Amino acid sequence: MKFLCLGYMDEKKWNAMSKSEQDAMMQECFAYDDVLRKNRHFVGGEALQSVRATKTLRWHGGKVMVTDGPFAETKEQLGGLLVLEAKDMNQAVELMSKHPGVRLGGPFEIRPVEEIPGVHPRITGNK
């Protein structure tokens, strides 16, 4: 079963870190991602650019409206995503609770991926 794990981060907290602190945090996260890969749980993942690079699309009045930035008014913004292979939600929680990003960055949201019959998955992993 696949799970989408969304990692959130306060950009002010990130920007307040020194370059060496940022690098150390990323290396720790990458090392755990390698553990997930080795154990065939890592399907894919990406870090995201700053929320300042975001565009939000919304249907309004019969047309698409484009606004700068994310819609949510919160200090913690989506910073990256990871697609995880786990037997169930309990195992997904167990695996992600060990991810350094939870301790060093911010919260992770874990959501099961809906398997739609007849629709081929777009993300393939290390199976």
C-alpha positions as CSV (number, residue, x, y, z in Angstrom):
1,M,0.0,0.0,0.0
2,K,1.3,3.4,-0.9
3,F,1.2,6.5,1.4
4,L,1.9,10.1,0.5
5,C,3.9,11.7,3.3
6,L,3.8,15.5,3.2
7,G,6.6,17.3,5.2
8,Y,5.9,20.8,6.5
9,M,8.5,23.4,7.6
10,D,8.4,26.9,8.9
11,E,10.5,28.8,6.4
12,K,11.6,31.3,9.0
13,K,13.0,28.5,11.1
14,W,14.8,27.1,8.0
15,N,16.2,30.6,7.0
16,A,17.4,31.2,10.6
17,M,19.6,28.1,10.4
18,S,23.2,28.4,9.2
19,K,24.2,26.8,5.9
20,S,26.0,24.1,7.8
21,E,23.0,23.4,10.0
22,Q,20.8,23.2,6.9
23,D,23.2,20.8,5.2
24,A,23.5,18.6,8.3
25,M,19.7,18.4,8.5
26,M,19.4,17.4,4.8
27,Q,22.2,14.8,5.1
28,E,20.4,13.3,8.1
29,C,17.1,13.1,6.2
30,F,18.8,11.7,3.1
31,A,20.5,9.0,5.2
32,Y,17.1,7.9,6.5
33,D,15.7,8.0,3.0
34,D,18.5,5.6,2.1
35,V,17.4,3.2,4.9
36,L,13.8,3.4,3.5
37,R,15.2,2.6,0.0
38,K,17.3,-0.3,1.3
39,N,14.2,-1.8,2.9
40,R,12.0,-1.2,-0.1
41,H,9.8,1.4,1.5
42,F,10.9,4.4,-0.5
43,V,8.9,4.9,-3.7
44,G,9.9,8.5,-4.4
45,G,10.1,12.0,-3.1
46,E,11.0,15.6,-3.8
47,A,11.9,18.7,-1.9
48,L,9.9,21.8,-2.9
49,Q,11.1,25.3,-3.5
50,S,10.0,28.2,-1.3
51,V,6.3,29.1,-0.9
52,R,7.2,32.3,-2.6
53,A,7.5,30.4,-5.9
54,T,4.0,29.0,-5.5
55,K,0.9,29.7,-7.7
56,T,-2.5,28.6,-6.6
57,L,-5.2,27.9,-9.2
58,R,-8.8,28.2,-8.3
59,W,-12.0,28.0,-10.5
60,H,-14.1,31.1,-9.9
61,G,-16.7,32.8,-12.0
62,G,-16.3,30.4,-14.9
63,K,-12.6,30.8,-15.3
64,V,-9.3,29.9,-13.6
65,M,-8.0,32.5,-11.2
66,V,-4.2,32.4,-10.4
67,T,-2.9,33.8,-7.2
68,D,0.7,34.0,-5.9
69,G,1.6,31.8,-3.0
70,P,-0.3,29.1,-1.1
71,F,-3.8,29.6,0.1
72,A,-3.2,28.5,3.7
73,E,-2.4,31.2,6.2
74,T,0.0,29.3,8.4
75,K,3.7,29.5,9.3
76,E,4.3,25.9,8.4
77,Q,4.2,25.3,4.6
78,L,4.6,22.2,2.6
79,G,8.3,21.6,2.1
80,G,8.5,18.3,0.4
81,L,6.8,15.0,-0.2
82,L,7.8,11.3,0.0
83,V,5.9,8.4,-1.4
84,L,6.2,5.4,1.0
85,E,5.4,1.7,0.6
86,A,4.0,0.2,3.8
87,K,1.7,-2.7,4.6
88,D,-0.8,-0.4,6.4
89,M,-1.1,3.0,8.2
90,N,0.4,1.7,11.4
91,Q,3.6,0.7,9.6
92,A,3.7,4.0,7.7
93,V,3.4,5.9,11.0
94,E,6.2,3.7,12.5
95,L,8.5,4.3,9.5
96,M,7.9,8.1,9.3
97,S,8.2,8.6,13.0
98,K,11.9,7.8,12.7
99,H,12.4,10.3,9.8
100,P,14.7,13.2,11.0
101,G,12.4,15.7,9.2
102,V,9.8,15.2,11.8
103,R,12.2,16.0,14.6
104,L,14.2,18.7,12.8
105,G,11.7,20.3,10.5
106,G,8.1,20.1,11.2
107,P,5.1,17.9,11.0
108,F,4.5,15.2,8.4
109,E,1.0,14.4,7.1
110,I,0.6,10.8,6.0
111,R,-2.2,10.0,3.6
112,P,-3.0,6.7,1.9
113,V,-2.9,6.8,-1.9
114,E,-6.1,5.8,-3.5
115,E,-5.6,2.9,-5.8
116,I,-8.1,3.4,-8.7
117,P,-8.8,0.3,-10.7
118,G,-7.7,0.7,-14.3
119,V,-5.6,3.7,-13.7
120,H,-1.9,3.0,-13.9
121,P,0.3,4.6,-11.2
122,R,2.5,7.5,-12.4
123,I,5.1,7.0,-9.7
124,T,7.1,3.8,-9.7
125,G,9.4,2.6,-7.0
126,N,12.1,0.2,-6.1
127,K,10.0,-2.9,-6.0
